[in-house]
Amino acid sequence: MIVVRRVDELRAVIRAARVRGERIAFVPTMGALHDGHLALMQRARKDGECVVVSLFVNPAQFTEAVDLDGYPRDEARDVRLLESVGVHVLFAPAVDEVYPGGFATTVEVAELSVPLEGVARGPQHFRGVATVVTKLLNMVQPDAAFFGQKDAQQALIIQRLVRDLDLPVRIEICPTVREADGLAMSSRNALLDSAARQKAVTLWKALSAVEHAVARGETHTAIALAAGSILLKAEGIEPEYFAAVDAATLLPVTSFTGTTLIAIAARVGGVRLIDNVLIHREGAA
């Protein structure tokens, strides 16, 4: 695996791959890799002969300094994992390589950035995400880029910015990878102590309760969400949001029809976690 830290180095490596006729598949990460990340890379390997992974903890998307400072980092461990799944290029730039002195440009996706995480984390968060992803896509210029469904709102925003800015890349959204007990894999899970880890699975149980309610015939989102809220309350978890929204617009919905995103965010043991499920139901009133 080739490790590069400057944009000019990255472009030289990719230019050589293009000359060889290789397709470029890209997986952006903030490191602290887990099996969910590795699943994206394995999917990328099926799509391109040259798999590029970025490792960059993006300061622009953190609204709290303590959250940025506490984000888990272990590049040596990440390198070993990348090599184990056959990644070809690691791009691990310094902050000033991505945001040079005098940097003054941002990318903002209206409407989709406003609800859910936009309320919880403020407008800066998705401006930071949209800006860094746009920059990374321009730096790598991949044929396809791979993101996880766990960050559903982020995935929608990236799909929209690629469409709106006519970026020549295919965006692939891959299913959430979960632990054996259902907890969505996340770099933040490493910050959970044993008691918080046991409690954290309640987010998945709450989402599953909504799914089960719909499977039993429930059509009203408020009633289905209440089934999950009971489980959260029993564990003393007060979610920042636990919402049913249209999967394409993120607007609130009152009944299950088409595709509905059930999204949740909560702090467990001081660690902020997010998760979601998609519910498909045609013809509901």
C-alpha positions as CSV (number, residue, x, y, z in Angstrom):
1,M,0.0,0.0,0.0
2,I,1.2,3.5,-0.9
3,V,0.8,6.2,1.7
4,V,0.7,9.8,0.6
5,R,0.1,13.0,2.5
6,R,0.1,15.7,-0.1
7,V,-2.4,16.4,-2.9
8,D,0.3,16.5,-5.6
9,E,1.6,13.1,-4.5
10,L,-1.9,11.7,-4.5
11,R,-2.6,13.0,-8.0
12,A,0.6,11.5,-9.3
13,V,-0.3,8.1,-8.0
14,I,-3.8,8.3,-9.4
15,R,-2.6,9.5,-12.7
16,A,-0.3,6.5,-13.0
17,A,-3.3,4.2,-12.2
18,R,-5.3,5.9,-14.9
19,V,-2.6,5.3,-17.4
20,R,-2.8,1.6,-16.5
21,G,-6.5,1.7,-17.3
22,E,-7.5,1.2,-13.7
23,R,-10.9,2.4,-12.3
24,I,-10.6,4.5,-9.1
25,A,-12.8,3.5,-6.1
26,F,-12.7,5.8,-3.1
27,V,-13.7,5.4,0.6
28,P,-13.3,8.6,2.7
29,T,-12.8,8.0,6.5
30,M,-11.8,9.8,9.6
31,G,-9.9,6.7,10.8
32,A,-10.5,4.7,13.9
33,L,-11.5,2.0,11.4
34,H,-13.9,-0.8,12.2
35,D,-15.6,-3.6,10.2
36,G,-18.1,-1.2,8.8
37,H,-15.3,0.8,7.1
38,L,-13.7,-2.4,5.9
39,A,-17.0,-3.6,4.4
40,L,-17.0,-0.4,2.3
41,M,-13.5,-1.1,1.2
42,Q,-14.3,-4.6,0.2
43,R,-17.2,-3.3,-1.8
44,A,-14.9,-0.8,-3.4
45,R,-12.5,-3.5,-4.4
46,K,-15.2,-5.1,-6.4
47,D,-15.8,-1.8,-8.3
48,G,-12.3,-0.5,-9.0
49,E,-8.8,-1.8,-9.6
50,C,-7.3,1.0,-7.5
51,V,-8.9,1.5,-4.1
52,V,-8.1,4.9,-2.4
53,V,-8.9,5.5,1.2
54,S,-8.6,8.9,2.9
55,L,-7.9,9.3,6.6
56,F,-8.6,12.8,7.8
57,V,-10.3,13.9,11.0
58,N,-12.1,17.0,9.6
59,P,-12.1,19.8,12.2
60,A,-14.6,21.8,10.2
61,Q,-17.4,19.4,11.0
62,F,-17.0,19.4,14.8
63,T,-19.0,21.9,16.7
64,E,-17.4,21.1,20.1
65,A,-13.7,21.2,20.6
66,V,-13.9,18.4,23.2
67,D,-15.6,16.1,20.6
68,L,-12.8,16.8,18.1
69,D,-10.0,16.3,20.7
70,G,-11.6,13.1,22.0
71,Y,-12.1,11.5,18.6
72,P,-10.2,8.2,18.6
73,R,-7.0,8.2,16.5
74,D,-4.5,5.3,15.8
75,E,-3.0,5.6,12.3
76,A,-0.6,2.7,12.8
77,R,-3.6,0.4,13.6
78,D,-5.6,1.8,10.7
79,V,-2.7,1.2,8.3
80,R,-2.6,-2.5,9.3
81,L,-6.3,-2.9,8.7
82,L,-6.1,-1.2,5.3
83,E,-3.3,-3.5,4.2
84,S,-5.3,-6.5,5.4
85,V,-8.2,-5.8,3.0
86,G,-6.0,-4.8,0.0
87,V,-6.3,-1.1,-0.1
88,H,-3.9,0.4,-2.7
89,V,-3.5,4.0,-1.6
90,L,-3.9,5.8,1.7
91,F,-4.2,9.5,1.6
92,A,-3.6,10.9,5.1
93,P,-3.1,14.7,4.8
94,A,-2.4,17.2,7.5
95,V,-5.0,19.8,8.3
96,D,-3.1,22.6,6.5
97,E,-2.9,20.4,3.4
98,V,-6.7,20.4,3.2
99,Y,-7.3,23.9,4.6
100,P,-4.3,26.0,3.6
101,G,-3.8,29.5,5.0
102,G,-6.5,31.9,4.0
103,F,-9.0,29.2,3.1
104,A,-12.3,30.9,2.7
105,T,-14.7,28.7,0.7
106,T,-17.5,26.5,2.0
107,V,-20.1,24.2,0.4
108,E,-23.6,24.2,1.8
109,V,-26.5,22.0,0.8
110,A,-29.8,23.8,1.7
111,E,-32.8,22.1,3.1
112,L,-31.3,18.6,3.6
113,S,-28.8,20.1,6.1
114,V,-31.5,21.7,8.3
115,P,-33.3,18.9,10.2
116,L,-32.1,16.1,12.5
117,E,-28.3,16.5,12.8
118,G,-28.6,20.0,11.5
119,V,-30.6,20.9,14.6
120,A,-28.5,18.9,17.0
121,R,-25.1,19.9,15.8
122,G,-25.7,23.3,14.1
123,P,-25.3,24.5,10.5
124,Q,-21.5,24.3,10.8
125,H,-21.5,20.5,10.9
126,F,-22.9,19.8,7.4
127,R,-21.0,22.8,5.9
128,G,-17.9,21.1,7.1
129,V,-18.9,17.7,5.8
130,A,-20.0,19.0,2.4
131,T,-16.9,21.2,2.0
132,V,-14.4,18.4,2.9
133,V,-16.2,15.8,0.8
134,T,-16.2,18.1,-2.2
135,K,-12.5,18.8,-1.8
136,L,-11.7,15.1,-1.4
137,L,-13.7,14.1,-4.4
138,N,-11.8,16.8,-6.4
139,M,-8.5,15.6,-5.1
140,V,-9.1,11.9,-5.8
141,Q,-11.4,12.3,-8.8
142,P,-12.7,8.7,-8.4
143,D,-15.1,6.8,-10.6
144,A,-17.1,5.8,-7.6
145,A,-17.1,6.7,-3.9
146,F,-18.6,4.6,-1.1
147,F,-20.5,5.8,2.1
148,G,-22.4,4.0,4.8
149,Q,-26.2,4.1,5.4
150,K,-25.6,4.7,9.1
151,D,-24.9,8.3,8.3
152,A,-28.1,8.5,6.3
153,Q,-28.5,12.3,6.3
154,Q,-24.8,12.8,5.3
155,A,-25.3,10.3,2.5
156,L,-28.3,12.2,1.1
157,I,-26.4,15.5,1.3
158,I,-23.4,14.0,-0.6
159,Q,-25.7,12.6,-3.3
160,R,-27.3,16.0,-3.7
161,L,-24.0,18.0,-3.8
162,V,-22.6,15.6,-6.4
163,R,-25.8,16.1,-8.5
164,D,-26.0,19.8,-8.1
165,L,-22.3,20.5,-8.8
166,D,-22.1,18.0,-11.7
167,L,-19.2,16.1,-10.1
168,P,-18.3,13.1,-12.3
169,V,-18.5,10.4,-9.6
170,R,-21.0,7.7,-8.8
171,I,-22.0,7.6,-5.1
172,E,-22.7,4.2,-3.6
173,I,-24.5,3.9,-0.2
174,C,-23.8,0.6,1.5
175,P,-25.8,-1.0,4.3
176,T,-25.1,-0.4,7.9
177,V,-22.8,-3.0,9.5
178,R,-23.8,-4.1,13.0
179,E,-22.3,-5.9,16.0
180,A,-23.8,-9.2,16.9
181,D,-26.3,-7.6,19.2
182,G,-27.4,-5.0,16.6
183,L,-25.4,-2.0,17.7
184,A,-24.3,0.0,14.6
185,M,-20.6,-0.1,14.2
186,S,-19.0,3.3,14.8
187,S,-15.6,4.7,15.7
188,R,-17.3,6.2,18.7
189,N,-18.2,2.8,20.1
190,A,-14.6,2.5,21.3
191,L,-15.3,5.3,23.8
192,L,-18.1,3.4,25.5
193,D,-17.3,1.8,28.9
194,S,-18.8,-1.6,29.5
195,A,-22.0,-0.3,31.1
196,A,-22.6,2.2,28.4
197,R,-21.9,-0.4,25.7
198,Q,-24.6,-2.6,27.1
199,K,-27.1,0.3,27.2
200,A,-26.1,1.5,23.7
201,V,-27.8,-1.4,22.0
202,T,-31.1,0.1,23.2
203,L,-31.0,2.5,20.2
204,W,-31.1,-0.5,17.9
205,K,-33.9,-2.1,20.0
206,A,-35.9,1.1,19.7
207,L,-35.5,1.1,15.9
208,S,-36.5,-2.5,15.8
209,A,-39.6,-1.9,17.8
210,V,-40.7,0.6,15.2
211,E,-40.1,-2.0,12.4
212,H,-42.0,-4.6,14.4
213,A,-45.0,-2.2,14.9
214,V,-45.1,-1.6,11.1
215,A,-44.8,-5.3,10.4
216,R,-47.9,-5.8,12.6
217,G,-49.8,-3.3,10.5
218,E,-49.3,0.0,12.2
219,T,-49.5,2.9,9.8
220,H,-49.2,5.9,12.1
221,T,-45.6,7.0,12.7
222,A,-46.3,8.5,16.2
223,I,-47.7,5.2,17.5
224,A,-44.8,3.2,16.0
225,L,-42.2,5.6,17.5
226,A,-43.9,5.4,20.9
227,A,-43.2,1.6,20.9
228,G,-39.5,2.5,20.7
229,S,-39.6,5.4,23.1
230,I,-40.8,3.0,25.8
231,L,-37.6,1.0,25.6
232,L,-35.5,4.2,25.6
233,K,-37.2,5.6,28.6
234,A,-36.8,2.3,30.5
235,E,-33.0,2.6,30.1
236,G,-32.9,6.3,31.0
237,I,-32.0,7.4,27.4
238,E,-33.3,10.8,26.4
239,P,-32.8,11.0,22.6
240,E,-31.8,14.2,20.9
241,Y,-34.2,13.1,18.2
242,F,-36.2,10.0,17.4
243,A,-38.0,10.8,14.2
244,A,-39.9,9.5,11.2
245,V,-39.1,11.4,8.0
246,D,-39.4,11.0,4.3
247,A,-36.2,9.2,3.2
248,A,-35.7,11.5,0.2
249,T,-36.6,15.0,1.7
250,L,-36.1,14.4,5.5
251,L,-39.5,16.1,6.0
252,P,-41.5,14.7,8.9
253,V,-44.2,12.2,8.0
254,T,-47.3,11.1,10.0
255,S,-47.9,7.8,8.2
256,F,-45.8,5.1,6.6
257,T,-46.0,5.2,2.9
258,G,-43.2,4.9,0.3
259,T,-39.8,4.9,2.1
260,T,-39.6,6.3,5.6
261,L,-36.3,6.9,7.5
262,I,-36.5,6.3,11.2
263,A,-33.5,8.2,12.7
264,I,-32.2,8.4,16.2
265,A,-29.4,10.2,18.0
266,A,-28.7,10.0,21.7
267,R,-25.8,10.3,24.2
268,V,-25.0,7.1,26.1
269,G,-22.4,7.2,28.8
270,G,-21.4,10.7,27.4
271,V,-20.8,9.3,23.9
272,R,-23.0,10.6,21.1
273,L,-24.4,7.8,18.9
274,I,-26.6,7.9,15.8
275,D,-28.5,5.1,14.0
276,N,-31.4,4.6,11.6
277,V,-33.5,2.2,9.6
278,L,-35.4,2.5,6.4
279,I,-39.0,1.2,6.3
280,H,-40.6,0.5,2.9
281,R,-44.3,0.4,2.7
282,E,-46.4,1.0,-0.4
283,G,-49.9,2.2,-0.5
284,A,-50.4,3.1,3.2
285,A,-52.9,5.7,4.0
